[in-house]
């Protein structure tokens, strides 16, 4: 599913996720989320994933973050931004997540 990253340690996957933040890389963040569920990370990290998704207009990454509970730990303004992204990208799945 996530290739070689899935066979590495949790710490390595977390380092890849940190690198994704440094490089503003949606692709790296998505690979890390495929290798290990984002829900296993701190609320701070999950929020950062959602912020990256919003900054890069990534529906896929926003969905991963929302499945990890990001919307439950964010402000109403952030949830509105997620809903706006869903509407802009015609993502029914993301709109449903944002409306929960």
WOVENFEN-V264014 format. One record per residue. PSI is psi as a letter, one per 20 degrees, with the letter a starting at -180 (999 if undefined). OMEGA is omega in radians with two decimals (NA if undefined). Layout:
psi: <PSI	PSI>
omega: <OMEGA	OMEGA>
//
This chain:
psi: <g	j	b	h	h	h	j	r	r	h	h	g	g	h	h	g	g	h	h	h	g	g	j	l	o	h	g	g	g	g	g	h	h	h	h	p	p	h	i	j	r	q	h	g	g	g	h	h	g	g	h	g	g	g	h	j	l	o	g	g	h	h	g	g	h	h	h	j	j	h	h	h	j	r	r	h	g	g	h	h	h	g	h	g	g	g	g	h	j	l	o	g	g	h	g	g	g	h	i	999>
omega: <-3.13	3.12	-3.06	-3.13	-3.14	-3.11	3.14	-3.11	3.08	-3.14	3.12	3.11	3.11	3.08	3.09	3.11	3.09	3.09	3.09	3.11	-3.12	-3.08	-3.07	-3.05	3.06	-3.09	3.12	3.13	3.10	3.10	3.12	-3.14	3.06	-3.11	3.12	3.12	3.11	-3.12	3.11	-3.13	3.13	3.08	3.13	-3.13	3.13	3.09	3.12	3.09	3.13	3.11	3.08	3.13	-3.13	-3.13	-3.09	-3.13	-3.11	3.09	-3.10	-3.13	3.09	3.08	3.12	3.14	-3.12	3.08	3.12	3.09	-3.07	-3.08	3.12	-3.08	-3.14	-3.11	3.08	3.12	3.13	3.12	3.09	3.11	3.09	3.12	3.09	3.08	3.14	-3.14	-3.14	-3.09	-3.14	-3.13	3.11	-3.11	3.13	3.10	3.10	3.11	-3.10	-3.11	-3.13	NA>
//
